[in-house]
């Protein structure tokens, strides 16, 4: 009985055989990757909004400058 208990205990702390993966580790890694992707996507969207805002501001500025009289 002692040998069986010791054998089970050793198997629990032993390294997993090659090719066996920890599903919790895979899930954690996948979640971290998805969070990283969402973060990258959000930053890209913000950059697009800022660029769009700058283009709109430049367009508005040039239109208002064109509508102003040339001399004072």
C-alpha positions in Angstrom: 0.0 0.0 0.0 2.8 2.4 0.8 4.5 1.7 -2.5 1.3 2.5 -4.4 0.9 5.8 -2.5 4.5 6.8 -3.1 4.2 5.9 -6.8 1.1 8.1 -7.2 2.8 10.9 -5.3 5.9 10.8 -7.5 3.8 10.8 -10.6 2.0 14.0 -9.4 5.2 15.9 -8.9 7.1 14.5 -11.9 7.5 16.4 -15.1 4.8 15.6 -17.7 6.0 13.4 -20.5 7.0 15.0 -23.8 4.0 16.1 -25.9 1.7 16.4 -22.9 0.6 20.0 -22.3 -1.0 21.7 -19.4 -4.5 22.8 -20.5 -4.5 25.6 -17.9 -1.2 26.9 -19.3 -2.5 26.8 -22.8 -5.7 28.6 -21.8 -3.7 31.3 -19.9 -1.4 31.8 -22.8 -4.3 32.0 -25.2 -6.1 34.5 -23.0 -2.9 36.6 -22.7 -2.5 36.6 -26.5 -6.1 37.6 -27.0 -5.8 40.4 -24.5 -2.6 41.6 -26.2 -4.4 41.5 -29.6 -7.4 43.5 -28.3 -5.0 46.0 -26.8 -3.1 46.3 -30.1 -6.4 46.7 -32.0 -7.7 49.4 -29.6 -4.4 51.3 -30.0 -4.7 51.0 -33.8 -8.3 52.3 -33.7 -7.2 55.3 -31.5 -4.4 56.1 -34.0 -6.9 56.0 -36.8 -9.3 58.3 -35.0 -6.5 60.8 -34.2 -5.3 60.7 -37.8 -8.9 61.2 -39.0 -9.4 64.1 -36.6 -6.2 65.7 -37.8 -7.3 65.4 -41.4 -10.7 66.9 -40.6 -9.0 69.8 -38.7 -6.6 70.4 -41.5 -9.4 70.4 -44.0 -11.5 72.8 -41.9 -8.6 75.0 -41.4 -7.8 75.2 -45.1 -11.4 75.8 -46.0 -11.8 78.6 -43.4 -8.5 80.1 -44.6 -9.6 80.0 -48.2 -12.9 81.8 -47.4 -11.2 84.6 -45.6 -10.4 87.8 -47.6 -6.8 88.1 -48.7 -6.2 91.6 -47.4 -7.1 93.3 -44.1 
